[in-house]
Amino acid sequence: MRYLSTQTATDKAFAIALVLKAIDALGEVVGGLWLLLIDPQWLQGRVAALVAPELREDPHDFFAVHILRWATHFQQHAMLFAALYLLSHGVTKLVVLVEIVRGRLWAYPGLIVLTALFAAYQIYYMAATSLSASYLALTLFDLLVIALTTVEYAKLRSRSETISHFGHNGSEGE
């Protein structure tokens, strides 16, 4: 973590954003692995058992009806797609985040491009389906991560160019 500074408010915000992105990435990897291991019928049975008490109380409960409908339409190919999506998304993010912590400058543009691609997909998805508060919050967070990463990358490049020009102790011609 020699290049990851927490001196300024922007540095601290960037560090917090990286931690949140890492937690998100780990959750995606765990979720993807979980989806690879479970059977769709098992999932449907557990969801039905979970929402059954609510549906007995109110057969038109919005959330229970929609969760049950989602589970009954979840087939093996959909689970495989979701698992592969989550795994690729999570592993890719983790690799880039680890490389940022290791001080690899190439990882900063990597995170910017990766996050921009995911944000673009999220915007497309919201435009094609419906506006979701959670998707909107995730997209806004991703845009913040892009901005913070851009600022940190510019600072590191500037610092790196200064060091290579003047040497490590700040005097020219070392």
KOLMARVEX-708627 format. One record per residue (C-alpha): residue in three letters; x, y, z. Coordinates in steps of 0.25 Angstrom, whole numbers, padded with zeros to 4 digits, always signed. Example, Ala and Ser with C-alpha at 12.3 -4.5 7.8 and 13.67 -1.06 7.14 Angstrom:
ALA+0049-0018+0031 SER+0055-0004+0029 
//
This chain:
MET+0000+0000+0000 ARG+0012+0009-0002 TYR+0005+0018-0012 LEU-0009+0018-0006 SER-0009+0031+0002 THR-0020+0036+0012 GLN-0014+0050+0014 THR-0026+0058+0008 ALA-0041+0057+0008 THR-0040+0052-0006 ASP-0030+0041-0003 LYS-0039+0037+0009 ALA-0051+0036+0000 PHE-0043+0028-0010 ALA-0039+0018+0000 ILE-0053+0017+0005 ALA-0058+0015-0009 LEU-0048+0004-0011 VAL-0052-0003+0001 LEU-0066-0003-0003 LYS-0063-0007-0017 ALA-0055-0019-0011 ILE-0066-0023-0002 ASP-0076-0022-0014 ALA-0066-0031-0022 LEU-0065-0041-0012 GLY-0080-0042-0010 GLU-0081-0044-0025 VAL-0071-0055-0025 VAL-0078-0062-0013 GLY-0092-0060-0020 GLY-0086-0065-0033 LEU-0080-0078-0027 TRP-0093-0080-0019 LEU-0102-0079-0032 LEU-0092-0090-0038 LEU-0095-0099-0027 ILE-0110-0098-0024 ASP-0121-0105-0032 PRO-0132-0097-0038 GLN-0143-0106-0032 TRP-0136-0105-0018 LEU-0136-0090-0019 GLN-0151-0089-0023 GLY-0155-0098-0012 ARG-0147-0090-0002 VAL-0153-0077-0007 ALA-0167-0083-0007 ALA-0166-0087+0007 LEU-0160-0073+0011 VAL-0172-0065+0005 ALA-0183-0075+0008 PRO-0186-0069+0022 GLU-0187-0055+0016 LEU-0196-0060+0004 ARG-0205-0067+0014 GLU-0207-0054+0021 ASP-0208-0046+0009 PRO-0209-0053-0005 HIS-0206-0040-0012 ASP-0194-0036-0005 PHE-0186-0029-0015 PHE-0172-0033-0011 ALA-0176-0048-0007 VAL-0183-0049-0021 HIS-0171-0043-0029 ILE-0160-0051-0021 LEU-0168-0064-0024 ARG-0170-0061-0038 TRP-0155-0058-0040 ALA-0152-0071-0033 THR-0161-0079-0042 HIS-0155-0073-0055 PHE-0141-0075-0051 GLN-0136-0087-0059 GLN-0122-0094-0060 HIS-0118-0086-0072 ALA-0121-0073-0065 MET-0114-0077-0052 LEU-0102-0080-0060 PHE-0102-0067-0067 ALA-0104-0060-0054 ALA-0093-0068-0048 LEU-0083-0065-0059 TYR-0087-0050-0059 LEU-0085-0049-0044 LEU-0072-0057-0045 SER-0066-0049-0056 HIS-0070-0036-0051 GLY-0065-0039-0037 VAL-0052-0045-0040 THR-0048-0034-0050 LYS-0051-0023-0040 LEU-0043-0031-0029 VAL-0031-0032-0039 VAL-0031-0017-0042 LEU-0033-0013-0028 VAL-0022-0022-0023 GLU-0013-0016-0033 ILE-0016-0002-0029 VAL-0013-0005-0015 ARG+0000-0011-0020 GLY+0003+0002-0026 ARG+0002-0002-0041 LEU-0001+0011-0049 TRP-0008+0003-0060 ALA-0018-0002-0051 TYR-0024+0012-0049 PRO-0028+0014-0064 GLY-0033-0001-0063 LEU-0042+0002-0052 ILE-0047+0015-0059 VAL-0050+0007-0072 LEU-0056-0005-0064 THR-0065+0004-0056 ALA-0069+0012-0067 LEU-0073+0000-0075 PHE-0082-0005-0064 ALA-0088+0009-0061 ALA-0091+0009-0076 TYR-0098-0004-0075 GLN-0106+0000-0063 ILE-0110+0013-0070 TYR-0115+0005-0082 TYR-0122-0005-0073 MET-0129+0006-0066 ALA-0133+0012-0079 ALA-0138-0001-0085 THR-0146-0006-0073 SER-0149+0003-0062 LEU-0142+0013-0052 SER-0138+0006-0040 ALA-0133+0013-0027 SER-0123+0003-0024 TYR-0117+0003-0039 LEU-0117+0018-0039 ALA-0110+0018-0025 LEU-0100+0008-0031 THR-0098+0016-0044 LEU-0096+0029-0036 PHE-0086+0022-0027 ASP-0078+0016-0039 LEU-0078+0031-0045 LEU-0072+0035-0032 VAL-0062+0024-0032 ILE-0058+0028-0047 ALA-0056+0043-0042 LEU-0048+0039-0030 THR-0039+0029-0038 THR-0036+0040-0048 VAL-0032+0050-0038 GLU-0023+0040-0031 TYR-0017+0035-0044 ALA-0014+0049-0048 LYS-0007+0051-0035 LEU+0001+0039-0035 ARG+0005+0041-0050 SER+0010+0055-0046 ARG+0017+0050-0034 SER+0024+0039-0042 GLU+0028+0049-0053 THR+0034+0058-0043 ILE+0042+0047-0036 SER+0047+0041-0049 HIS+0051+0055-0053 PHE+0058+0060-0040 GLY+0061+0047-0034 HIS+0056+0042-0020 ASN+0062+0053-0011 GLY+0056+0064-0020 SER+0070+0069-0025 GLU+0072+0069-0040 GLY+0083+0060-0045 GLU+0084+0048-0035 
//
